[in-house]
């Protein structure tokens, strides 16, 4: 079945298709993090100036928070290193997995499409 899919799409578009499927899983994971953890993290980062501007803005903040968990020097420059250093391990892991999986899936999606374009 997979061979038929690869033969039908070609392997560059198959890679792009895998990336697209991954993006859907990233969106589902982001919704899980948003419902489960994000409000508490936002209140710790923003303090009394907490506001919610919707799902798209929340996804951007999740990417930024994952970046802060991965790169402590950047978090120190933003003044939030202590907050992200003291997050529970499960929350940190969810943010890091979200960030990494998003980057990999985007690379697969756009890389496969670009490779298909270049090979034609």
DSSP file (Angstrom, degrees, kcal/mol; ACC not computed):
  #  RESIDUE AA STRUCTURE BP1 BP2  ACC     N-H-->O    O-->H-N    N-H-->O    O-->H-N    TCO  KAPPA ALPHA  PHI   PSI    X-CA   Y-CA   Z-CA
    1    1 A X     >        0   0    0      0, 0.0     4,-1.9     0, 0.0     5,-0.1   0.000 360.0 360.0 360.0 -44.0    0.0    0.0    0.0
    2    2 A X  H  >  +     0   0    0      1,-0.2     4,-2.8     2,-0.2     5,-0.2   0.898 360.0  54.2 -67.0 -38.1    2.8    2.4    0.9
    3    3 A X  H  > S+     0   0    0      1,-0.2     4,-2.8     2,-0.2    -1,-0.2   0.894 107.6  50.5 -61.5 -38.7    4.6    1.5   -2.3
    4    4 A X  H  > S+     0   0    0      2,-0.2     4,-2.1     1,-0.2    -1,-0.2   0.883 111.1  48.9 -65.4 -37.7    1.5    2.3   -4.3
    5    5 A X  H  X S+     0   0    0     -4,-1.9     4,-2.5     2,-0.2     5,-0.3   0.911 112.6  47.0 -67.4 -42.3    1.3    5.7   -2.6
    6    6 A X  H  X S+     0   0    0     -4,-2.8     4,-3.0     1,-0.2    -2,-0.2   0.914 113.5  48.9 -65.3 -42.0    4.9    6.4   -3.2
    7    7 A X  H  < S+     0   0    0     -4,-2.8    -2,-0.2    -5,-0.2    -1,-0.2   0.875 113.9  46.9 -65.0 -36.3    4.6    5.4   -6.9
    8    8 A X  H  < S+     0   0    0     -4,-2.1    -2,-0.2    -5,-0.2    -1,-0.2   0.912 126.1  26.4 -71.7 -43.1    1.5    7.5   -7.3
    9    9 A X  H  < S-     0   0    0     -4,-2.5     4,-0.4    -5,-0.2    -2,-0.2   0.790 106.1-121.0 -89.5 -29.9    2.9   10.6   -5.6
   10   10 A X     X  -     0   0    0     -4,-3.0     4,-1.9    -5,-0.3     5,-0.2   0.015  34.1 -85.3  90.1 149.7    6.6   10.2   -6.3
   11   11 A X  H  > S+     0   0    0      1,-0.2     4,-2.1     2,-0.2     5,-0.2   0.831 125.1  55.4 -67.8 -32.0    8.9   10.1   -3.3
   12   12 A X  H  > S+     0   0    0      1,-0.2     4,-1.9     2,-0.2    -1,-0.2   0.940 112.9  42.4 -64.5 -42.2    9.4   13.9   -2.9
   13   13 A X  H  > S+     0   0    0     -4,-0.4     4,-2.4     2,-0.2    -1,-0.2   0.803 110.0  58.1 -72.7 -26.6    5.6   14.5   -2.6
   14   14 A X  H  X S+     0   0    0     -4,-1.9     4,-2.3     2,-0.2    -1,-0.2   0.916 106.6  48.5 -64.8 -42.0    5.4   11.4   -0.4
   15   15 A X  H  X S+     0   0    0     -4,-2.1     4,-2.1     1,-0.2    -2,-0.2   0.913 112.1  49.3 -61.1 -42.8    7.9   13.1    2.0
   16   16 A X  H  X S+     0   0    0     -4,-1.9     4,-2.1     1,-0.2    -2,-0.2   0.881 109.0  52.7 -63.6 -38.2    5.8   16.2    1.8
   17   17 A X  H  X S+     0   0    0     -4,-2.4     4,-2.4     2,-0.2    -2,-0.2   0.898 107.3  51.3 -64.3 -41.9    2.7   14.2    2.6
   18   18 A X  H  X S+     0   0    0     -4,-2.3     4,-2.2     1,-0.2    -2,-0.2   0.909 110.1  50.5 -61.2 -42.0    4.3   12.7    5.7
   19   19 A X  H  X S+     0   0    0     -4,-2.1     4,-2.0     2,-0.2    -2,-0.2   0.885 108.8  51.6 -62.4 -38.9    5.2   16.2    6.8
   20   20 A X  H  X S+     0   0    0     -4,-2.1     4,-1.6     2,-0.2    -2,-0.2   0.911 109.1  49.2 -65.4 -42.7    1.6   17.3    6.2
   21   21 A X  H  X S+     0   0    0     -4,-2.4     4,-1.6     1,-0.2    -1,-0.2   0.909 110.4  52.5 -61.1 -41.0    0.3   14.5    8.3
   22   22 A X  H  X S+     0   0    0     -4,-2.2     4,-2.3     1,-0.2    -2,-0.2   0.869 103.0  57.7 -61.8 -37.6    2.8   15.4   11.0
   23   23 A X  H  X S+     0   0    0     -4,-2.0     4,-2.4     1,-0.2    -1,-0.2   0.886 103.7  53.0 -62.5 -38.2    1.5   19.0   11.0
   24   24 A X  H  X S+     0   0    0     -4,-1.6     4,-2.1     1,-0.2    -1,-0.2   0.904 109.7  48.0 -62.8 -40.0   -1.9   17.8   11.8
   25   25 A X  H  X S+     0   0    0     -4,-1.6     4,-2.4     2,-0.2    -2,-0.2   0.868 109.4  53.8 -67.2 -35.2   -0.5   15.9   14.8
   26   26 A X  H  X S+     0   0    0     -4,-2.3     4,-2.6     2,-0.2    -2,-0.2   0.912 108.0  50.2 -63.1 -42.2    1.4   19.0   15.8
   27   27 A X  H  X S+     0   0    0     -4,-2.4     4,-2.2     2,-0.2    -2,-0.2   0.914 110.8  48.7 -63.7 -42.4   -1.8   21.0   15.8
   28   28 A X  H  X S+     0   0    0     -4,-2.1     4,-2.0     2,-0.2    -1,-0.2   0.903 112.1  48.9 -63.4 -40.3   -3.5   18.4   18.0
   29   29 A X  H  X S+     0   0    0     -4,-2.4     4,-2.6     2,-0.2    -2,-0.2   0.888 109.7  52.4 -66.1 -38.5   -0.6   18.4   20.4
   30   30 A X  H  X S+     0   0    0     -4,-2.6     4,-2.8     2,-0.2    -2,-0.2   0.898 108.1  50.8 -64.2 -39.9   -0.7   22.2   20.5
   31   31 A X  H  X S+     0   0    0     -4,-2.2     4,-2.4     2,-0.2     5,-0.2   0.900 110.0  50.8 -64.1 -38.9   -4.4   22.1   21.3
   32   32 A X  H  X S+     0   0    0     -4,-2.0     4,-2.6     2,-0.2     5,-0.3   0.940 112.5  45.2 -62.0 -47.5   -3.7   19.6   24.1
   33   33 A X  H  X>S+     0   0    0     -4,-2.6     4,-2.9     1,-0.2     5,-2.1   0.910 111.9  53.4 -63.2 -41.1   -0.9   21.9   25.6
   34   34 A X  I  <>S+     0   0    0     -4,-2.8     5,-0.6     1,-0.2    -1,-0.2   0.923 115.0  39.4 -60.1 -45.2   -3.2   24.9   25.2
   35   35 A X  I  <5S+     0   0    0     -4,-2.4    -1,-0.2    -5,-0.2    -2,-0.2   0.896 125.7  36.0 -70.8 -39.9   -6.0   23.3   27.2
   36   36 A X  I  <5S-     0   0    0     -4,-2.6    -2,-0.2    -5,-0.2    -3,-0.2   0.905 134.3  -1.1 -85.4 -43.9   -3.8   21.6   29.8
   37   37 A X  I >X5S+     0   0    0     -4,-2.9     4,-1.8    -5,-0.3     3,-0.5   0.680  99.1  87.6-124.4 -24.8   -0.9   23.9   30.5
   38   38 A X  I 3><S+     0   0    0     -5,-2.1     4,-3.2     1,-0.3     5,-0.2   0.836  86.0  54.9 -64.3 -38.2   -0.7   27.1   28.6
   39   39 A X  H 3><S+     0   0    0     -5,-0.6     4,-2.3     1,-0.2    -1,-0.3   0.906 110.3  47.3 -62.1 -40.6   -2.8   29.4   30.9
   40   40 A X  H <> S+     0   0    0     -3,-0.5     4,-1.7     2,-0.2    -1,-0.2   0.907 114.6  46.6 -66.1 -41.3   -0.7   28.6   33.9
   41   41 A X  H  X S+     0   0    0     -4,-1.8     4,-2.3     2,-0.2    -2,-0.2   0.928 112.0  51.1 -66.6 -43.9    2.5   29.2   32.0
   42   42 A X  H  X S+     0   0    0     -4,-3.2     4,-3.4     1,-0.2     5,-0.4   0.908 109.0  50.6 -59.6 -43.0    1.2   32.4   30.5
   43   43 A X  H  X S+     0   0    0     -4,-2.3     4,-1.6    -5,-0.2    -1,-0.2   0.868 110.9  49.5 -65.0 -34.9    0.2   33.8   33.9
   44   44 A X  H  < S+     0   0    0     -4,-1.7    -1,-0.2    -5,-0.2    -2,-0.2   0.886 118.4  39.0 -69.4 -37.9    3.7   33.0   35.2
   45   45 A X  H  < S+     0   0    0     -4,-2.3    -2,-0.2     1,-0.1    -3,-0.2   0.928 127.9  30.3 -77.6 -46.2    5.4   34.7   32.3
   46   46 A X  H >< S-     0   0    0     -4,-3.4     3,-1.6     1,-0.2    -3,-0.2   0.631  86.4-166.6 -93.2 -15.2    3.0   37.7   31.9
   47   47 A X  G ><  -     0   0    0     -4,-1.6     3,-0.8    -5,-0.4    -1,-0.2  -0.438  69.8  -7.6  67.4-132.4    1.9   38.2   35.5
   48   48 A X  G 3  S+     0   0    0      1,-0.3    -1,-0.3    -2,-0.2    -5,-0.1   0.575 126.8  72.0 -77.1  -8.4   -1.1   40.5   35.9
   49   49 A X  G <   +     0   0    0     -3,-1.6    -1,-0.3    -6,-0.1    -2,-0.1   0.065  68.4 147.2 -94.3  25.7   -1.0   41.5   32.2
   50   50 A X    <   +     0   0    0     -3,-0.8     2,-0.3    -7,-0.1    -7,-0.1  -0.374  16.3 163.8 -64.3 135.1   -2.3   38.1   31.1
   51   51 A X        -     0   0    0     -2,-0.1     2,-0.5    -9,-0.0    -2,-0.0  -0.986  30.1-140.2-149.1 152.8   -4.5   38.1   28.0
   52   52 A X        +     0   0    0     -2,-0.3     3,-0.1     1,-0.1    -2,-0.0  -0.965  16.5 177.4-118.0 121.5   -5.6   35.5   25.5
   53   53 A X        -     0   0    0     -2,-0.5     4,-0.3     1,-0.4     3,-0.2   0.135  54.1 -86.0-111.1  19.9   -5.7   36.5   21.8
   54   54 A X     >  -     0   0    0      1,-0.2     4,-1.7     2,-0.1    -1,-0.4  -0.402  53.1 -57.4 107.3 178.0   -6.9   33.2   20.3
   55   55 A X  H  > S+     0   0    0      2,-0.2     4,-2.4     1,-0.2     5,-0.2   0.893 124.3  52.8 -69.8 -44.2   -5.5   30.0   19.1
   56   56 A X  H  > S+     0   0    0      1,-0.2     4,-1.7     2,-0.2    -1,-0.2   0.927 112.9  44.1 -62.1 -45.4   -3.1   31.3   16.4
   57   57 A X  H  > S+     0   0    0     -4,-0.3     4,-2.0     1,-0.2    -1,-0.2   0.868 111.6  55.2 -65.3 -36.1   -1.4   33.6   18.8
   58   58 A X  H  X S+     0   0    0     -4,-1.7     4,-2.2     2,-0.2    -2,-0.2   0.877 104.5  53.3 -65.4 -37.6   -1.3   30.9   21.4
   59   59 A X  H  X S+     0   0    0     -4,-2.4     4,-2.1     2,-0.2    -1,-0.2   0.903 107.9  51.1 -63.5 -40.3    0.5   28.5   19.0
   60   60 A X  H  X S+     0   0    0     -4,-1.7     4,-2.2     1,-0.2    -2,-0.2   0.908 109.6  50.1 -62.3 -41.3    3.2   31.2   18.4
   61   61 A X  H  X S+     0   0    0     -4,-2.0     4,-2.8     1,-0.2    -2,-0.2   0.889 107.4  54.4 -65.1 -37.5    3.6   31.6   22.1
   62   62 A X  H  X S+     0   0    0     -4,-2.2     4,-2.4     2,-0.2    -1,-0.2   0.905 108.2  49.1 -62.6 -40.4    4.0   27.8   22.5
   63   63 A X  H  X S+     0   0    0     -4,-2.1     4,-2.0     2,-0.2    -1,-0.2   0.916 112.4  48.4 -63.2 -41.6    6.8   27.8   19.9
   64   64 A X  H  X S+     0   0    0     -4,-2.2     4,-2.2     2,-0.2    -2,-0.2   0.905 111.2  49.8 -64.8 -41.5    8.5   30.7   21.8
   65   65 A X  H  X S+     0   0    0     -4,-2.8     4,-1.9     2,-0.2    -2,-0.2   0.894 110.0  50.5 -66.3 -39.2    8.1   28.8   25.1
   66   66 A X  H  X S+     0   0    0     -4,-2.4     4,-1.9     2,-0.2    -1,-0.2   0.884 109.1  52.6 -63.0 -37.9    9.6   25.7   23.6
   67   67 A X  H  X S+     0   0    0     -4,-2.0     4,-2.5     1,-0.2    -2,-0.2   0.900 107.7  51.1 -63.1 -41.8   12.5   27.8   22.3
   68   68 A X  H  < S+     0   0    0     -4,-2.2     7,-0.3     1,-0.2    -1,-0.2   0.861 109.1  51.3 -64.5 -35.3   13.0   29.2   25.8
   69   69 A X  H  < S+     0   0    0     -4,-1.9     3,-0.2     1,-0.2    -1,-0.2   0.873 115.6  41.5 -68.9 -36.0   13.1   25.6   27.2
   70   70 A X  H  < S+     0   0    0     -4,-1.9     2,-0.6     1,-0.2    -2,-0.2   0.839 120.5  40.5 -79.2 -34.1   15.7   24.5   24.6
   71   71 A X    >X  -     0   0    0     -4,-2.5     4,-1.5    -5,-0.2     3,-0.6  -0.814  61.2-179.7-122.7  90.2   17.9   27.6   24.7
   72   72 A X  H 3> S+     0   0    0     -2,-0.6     4,-2.3     1,-0.2     5,-0.2   0.783  80.7  62.0 -63.3 -28.6   18.4   29.0   28.2
   73   73 A X  H 3> S+     0   0    0      1,-0.2     4,-2.0     2,-0.2    -1,-0.2   0.906 104.9  48.1 -64.0 -38.8   20.6   31.9   27.0
   74   74 A X  H <> S+     0   0    0     -3,-0.6     4,-1.6     1,-0.2    -1,-0.2   0.886 110.6  51.4 -66.8 -38.2   17.7   33.2   25.0
   75   75 A X  H  X>S+     0   0    0     -4,-1.5     5,-2.4    -7,-0.3     6,-0.8   0.875 107.8  52.9 -66.8 -36.2   15.4   32.8   28.0
   76   76 A X  H ><5S+     0   0    0     -4,-2.3     3,-0.7     1,-0.2    -2,-0.2   0.907 107.4  51.4 -64.7 -41.1   17.9   34.8   30.2
   77   77 A X  H 3<5S+     0   0    0     -4,-2.0    -1,-0.2     1,-0.2    -2,-0.2   0.855 112.2  46.7 -63.8 -33.4   18.0   37.6   27.7
   78   78 A X  H 3<5S-     0   0    0     -4,-1.6    -1,-0.2    -5,-0.1    -2,-0.2   0.569 113.5-121.2 -84.0  -8.8   14.2   37.7   27.8
   79   79 A X  T <<5S+     0   0    0     -4,-0.7    -3,-0.2    -3,-0.7    -2,-0.1   0.723  87.7 101.1  79.2  21.8   14.2   37.6   31.6
   80   80 A X     >< +     0   0    0     -5,-2.4     4,-2.0    -6,-0.1     5,-0.3   0.200  38.3 110.3-121.8  14.6   12.1   34.4   31.8
   81   81 A X  H  > S+     0   0    0     -6,-0.8     4,-2.3     1,-0.2     5,-0.2   0.900  78.6  51.5 -59.6 -43.5   14.9   31.8   32.5
   82   82 A X  H  > S+     0   0    0      1,-0.2     4,-1.6     2,-0.2    -1,-0.2   0.882 108.5  52.2 -62.6 -38.4   13.8   31.2   36.1
   83   83 A X  H  4 S+     0   0    0      1,-0.2     4,-0.2     2,-0.2    -1,-0.2   0.939 115.5  39.1 -64.2 -47.2   10.2   30.6   35.1
   84   84 A X  H  < S+     0   0    0     -4,-2.0     3,-0.5     1,-0.2    -1,-0.2   0.757 112.2  57.1 -78.9 -23.9   11.1   28.0   32.4
   85   85 A X  H  < S+     0   0    0     -4,-2.3    -1,-0.2    -5,-0.3    -2,-0.2   0.832 110.1  45.8 -70.1 -32.1   13.8   26.4   34.6
   86   86 A X  S  < S+     0   0    0     -4,-1.6    -1,-0.2    -5,-0.2    -2,-0.2   0.361  84.6 118.3 -95.5   5.2   11.2   25.8   37.3
   87   87 A X  S    S-     0   0    0     -3,-0.5    -3,-0.0    -4,-0.2     5,-0.0  -0.400  78.2 -94.2 -65.8 147.8    8.5   24.4   35.1
   88   88 A X     >  -     0   0    0      1,-0.1     4,-2.3    -2,-0.1     3,-0.3  -0.301  35.3-113.6 -59.8 150.4    7.5   20.8   35.9
   89   89 A X  H  > S+     0   0    0      1,-0.2     4,-2.6     2,-0.2     5,-0.2   0.846 114.3  55.1 -57.7 -38.2    9.3   18.3   33.8
   90   90 A X  H  > S+     0   0    0      2,-0.2     4,-2.4     1,-0.2    -1,-0.2   0.909 109.2  47.0 -64.4 -42.2    6.2   17.2   31.9
   91   91 A X  H  > S+     0   0    0     -3,-0.3     4,-2.3     2,-0.2    -2,-0.2   0.927 113.1  48.4 -66.3 -44.1    5.4   20.7   30.8
   92   92 A X  H  X S+     0   0    0     -4,-2.3     4,-2.5     1,-0.2    -2,-0.2   0.924 112.0  49.9 -60.5 -44.5    9.0   21.3   29.7
   93   93 A X  H  X S+     0   0    0     -4,-2.6     4,-2.8    -5,-0.2     5,-0.2   0.908 109.6  50.8 -63.2 -42.2    9.0   18.1   27.7
   94   94 A X  H  X S+     0   0    0     -4,-2.4     4,-2.3     1,-0.2    -1,-0.2   0.909 111.9  47.3 -61.6 -41.8    5.7   18.9   26.0
   95   95 A X  H  X S+     0   0    0     -4,-2.3     4,-2.3     2,-0.2    -2,-0.2   0.904 113.9  47.1 -66.9 -40.7    6.9   22.3   25.0
   96   96 A X  H  X S+     0   0    0     -4,-2.5     4,-2.7     2,-0.2     5,-0.2   0.918 113.2  48.0 -67.9 -43.4   10.2   20.8   23.7
   97   97 A X  H  X S+     0   0    0     -4,-2.8     4,-2.8    -5,-0.2     5,-0.3   0.910 112.0  50.6 -63.4 -41.6    8.5   18.0   21.8
   98   98 A X  H  X S+     0   0    0     -4,-2.3     4,-2.1    -5,-0.2    -2,-0.2   0.944 112.9  45.7 -59.9 -48.4    6.0   20.5   20.3
   99   99 A X  H  X S+     0   0    0     -4,-2.3     4,-2.1     2,-0.2    -2,-0.2   0.942 117.2  43.1 -61.8 -49.9    8.8   22.8   19.1
  100  100 A X  H  X S+     0   0    0     -4,-2.7     4,-2.4     1,-0.2     5,-0.2   0.910 114.2  49.1 -65.4 -43.6   11.0   20.0   17.7
  101  101 A X  H  X S+     0   0    0     -4,-2.8     4,-2.5    -5,-0.2    -1,-0.2   0.868 110.1  52.8 -65.9 -36.3    8.1   18.2   16.0
  102  102 A X  H  X S+     0   0    0     -4,-2.1     4,-2.3    -5,-0.3     5,-0.2   0.932 110.7  46.5 -63.1 -46.4    6.9   21.4   14.4
  103  103 A X  H  X S+     0   0    0     -4,-2.1     4,-2.3     2,-0.2    -2,-0.2   0.930 114.4  47.2 -62.9 -46.0   10.3   22.2   12.9
  104  104 A X  H  X S+     0   0    0     -4,-2.4     4,-2.4     1,-0.2    -2,-0.2   0.921 113.2  47.9 -63.3 -45.1   10.8   18.6   11.6
  105  105 A X  H  X S+     0   0    0     -4,-2.5     4,-2.7     2,-0.2    -1,-0.2   0.889 112.1  48.9 -66.6 -39.1    7.3   18.5   10.0
  106  106 A X  H  X S+     0   0    0     -4,-2.3     4,-2.7    -5,-0.2     5,-0.5   0.908 110.9  51.3 -65.3 -40.6    7.7   21.9    8.4
  107  107 A X  H  X S+     0   0    0     -4,-2.3     4,-2.3    -5,-0.2     5,-0.3   0.924 113.1  45.2 -61.6 -44.1   11.1   20.8    7.0
  108  108 A X  H  X S+     0   0    0     -4,-2.4     4,-2.3     3,-0.2     5,-0.3   0.929 115.5  47.1 -64.1 -45.5    9.6   17.6    5.6
  109  109 A X  H  X S+     0   0    0     -4,-2.7     4,-1.7     2,-0.2    -2,-0.2   0.966 122.4  32.1 -63.5 -54.9    6.5   19.4    4.1
  110  110 A X  H  X S+     0   0    0     -4,-2.7     4,-2.5     2,-0.2     5,-0.2   0.856 118.7  54.3 -74.8 -34.1    8.3   22.3    2.5
  111  111 A X  H  X S+     0   0    0     -4,-2.3     4,-2.5    -5,-0.5    -2,-0.2   0.917 109.7  46.8 -65.2 -43.3   11.5   20.3    1.7
  112  112 A X  H  X S+     0   0    0     -4,-2.3     4,-2.3    -5,-0.3    -2,-0.2   0.907 114.2  47.6 -64.2 -42.0    9.5   17.6   -0.1
  113  113 A X  H  X S+     0   0    0     -4,-1.7     4,-2.1    -5,-0.3    -2,-0.2   0.911 113.9  47.1 -66.1 -41.4    7.5   20.1   -2.1
  114  114 A X  H  X S+     0   0    0     -4,-2.5     4,-2.5     2,-0.2    -2,-0.2   0.895 111.9  50.7 -66.7 -40.0   10.7   22.1   -3.0
  115  115 A X  H  X S+     0   0    0     -4,-2.5     4,-2.0     2,-0.2    -2,-0.2   0.896 109.5  50.5 -64.5 -40.4   12.5   18.9   -4.0
  116  116 A X  H  X S+     0   0    0     -4,-2.3     4,-0.7     1,-0.2    -2,-0.2   0.910 111.5  48.6 -62.0 -42.3    9.6   17.9   -6.2
  117  117 A X  H >< S+     0   0    0     -4,-2.1     3,-0.5     1,-0.2    -2,-0.2   0.897 112.5  47.8 -64.4 -41.2    9.6   21.3   -7.9
  118  118 A X  H 3< S+     0   0    0     -4,-2.5    -1,-0.2     1,-0.2    -2,-0.2   0.814 109.1  53.3 -71.6 -30.1   13.4   21.2   -8.4
  119  119 A X  H 3<        0   0    0     -4,-2.0    -1,-0.2     1,-0.2    -2,-0.2   0.607 360.0 360.0 -82.2 -11.3   13.3   17.6   -9.9
  120  120 A X    <<        0   0    0     -4,-0.7    -1,-0.2    -3,-0.5    -2,-0.2   0.453 360.0 360.0 -94.6 360.0   10.7   18.5  -12.5
